[in-house]
């Protein structure tokens, strides 16, 4: 297994009219073309290309995807927010197994926050909220570093935005395990003392709300350049780290979660697992996942 990444930060490439910028679209085309070539030269028989909230919510989504198809020959599937939450939940369930009971899963992306709660591979509740780290950085935290007052106002706003969704998740049942996935949660856990990625995926990593609150007080007073110097934080992610931390804190507070376990599997693995399941059963992919 190999992994190649390119950080596009498309959620930060949305202009005042809600359109994905020319720069963002060009970067998407270049990445799809590059990764498709890498996949086929590596012997891959199938390529699955999917997009999430940053592309889904762009006013020019259809135009951008048409450009991608014309330039690369690849049709990118746009996942709905609920499908993002469902597929992430599937990956988390497969990682922890049936014996883990009811699992609440949280995933912070660039454009949205996905939440789920369930005891099966299909969660009882799957939600997607427009509370991604890149989106909130662009809309709320324009100053570098963000001012203390701005952080406080964003905290209050997040509490209000999460109230209804949190109630729906809580009403579905108390979790036996609370899980965080995505690069944002991994970075936050690392900054609060979790093992580095070099220790391997099987090492247990956790994020506590008390540690997260201390971290926010620290990083919210730092510039992006200074945050990029912290161990476990990439230059590409440093700019949206504060927003991501605030979303994580607000989500844990709304759901009364003191500790999250960090799962190394997330949406990508969920998409792959669903494809493998459907192919093994000769079942046609649902419309939203073809």
Secondary structure, DSSP 8 states (H G I E B T S, - for coil): ---------GGG-B-TTS-B-HHHHHHHHHHHHHHHHHHHHTT-S----EE-HHHHT-TTHHHHHHHHHHHHS---EE--HHHHHHHHHHHHHHHH-GGG-SEEEEEE-SS-EEEEEESSSS-SEEEEES--HHHHHHHH--SSS--HHHHHHHHHHHHHHHHHHHHHHHHT---SEEEEESHHHHHHHHHTT---GGG-TTS--EEEHHHHHHHHHHHTTS-HHHHTTSTT--HHHHTTHHHHHHHHHHHHHHTT-SEEEE-S--HHHHHHHHHHHHHHTT----GGG-
